[in-house]
Amino acid sequence: MTFIGTHIAAVLTAGAVAAGSVFAAQADEPTTPTALVIDAALARDGRDLVDSRLEGVEAEVRLPRDTREARTNVRYFDDLDYHVYVAGAQATAAADEAGVDATPVAGLDGALAAGR
């Protein structure tokens, strides 16, 4: 009985060490948060001010009404080390003017794809 008990304890210990290594490796992976800055005019859906598909994205979303708001948004997220995606002429121009290394995407569909 002692041999079986010792063997079981060794197997359980090895399993716990292996599981701990996997969890530690996953915890060490850096994750860069994502931000979407989309011209407000692009984010509308008919009469709705905000397209409902934006609710399902895994990113911070800002819908600036003008270039000044867009510039504030892209600078804010850049300062927080977000990966910033911009959609629309105002948001893209604001990122360029602010010197933010944002990734331009094609319209709302491109922003939705980036936010997934």
N, C-alpha and C positions, 0 to 999 in steps of 0.2 A: 504494500500500500504506500509506503514511503516513496518508492521510486515513481509511482504514478502521480502522487501529489506534487513531488518536486518537478516532474516533467510538465504537468499542467501549469504550475506556477511559472515555469520558465517560458512556456508558450504565451501565457497571458502577459507577462512582462515584455516579451519581444513585440507582441501586438500593440501594447500601449506605447512603446517607444516608437514604433513605426508610425502609428497614428499621430503621435505628437510631432514627429518630423514633418509629416504631410501638412498638418495645420500650421506649423511654424513657417514652412515654406510659402504657404498661401498668404499668411499674414505679412510676410516681408515684401510681397509684390506691391510696388507702388501703383496707386491708382490716381490718375489725374482726373479731376472732376471736369465735366463738360458744361459749357454755357452756349446758349443760342441767342444771338441778337438778330432779330428779324424785323424788317420794316413793318410797322403796324398795318399798312395797306395790304401787305402780302399775307398777313395772318388772319384775315377776315374770311368768313364763309357765308356768303349771301348776306343776310341781315345780321348774323351773329358777329360781334366784334372780334371774337377769338375762335378760330377753328377748333373744334372739339378734339381733333387728333393730337393737339399739343398737350392734352392732359396725360397722354400715355408715354411721353418721352422721359428718359432718365437723365435729365439735364435741367439746369437753371435756364429759364426763358425770360427774355426781356423783349418788349415790343415797342421800341421808341417811335414817337410820332414825328421827330425831326432829327437832323444831323447832330444837334447839340446833345439831345438825350442819348443818341446812339454813341457818341464819343464818350459820354460819362459812363455808359454801360460797358463798353469794351475796355476802357481804362480800369474800371472797377474789377472786372473779372481777370484781366491780365495781372493786376496787382496781387490778386489772390491765387495766382498760378493755375487758373483754369485753362483748359484748351477751348479757345473761343472760335466759334463758327459764326460767320455773318452771312445774312441773306438779304438782298435788296441793295439798291443803289446808295441809299443813305447810310446804312450800316457798313457797307464796304468802304465808302468814302471816309466815314468816321474812323474806321480802323487804320486806313492809310494815313490820314492826317495825324492821328495820335501816335503813329509809329508802332502800333500793336501788331504782333505776328499772328493775325487771325487767319483762319481758313475760309475762303469764300465758297459758298455752296449755291447751287442753282435753285432759287426760289424756296417755297415752303416745303416742297417734296424733298429737296436736298437737305434742308434743315431737319426734317423728320427722320430721314435716314441717318444723319449724323447723331441725332439724339437717342438712337436705339442702342 
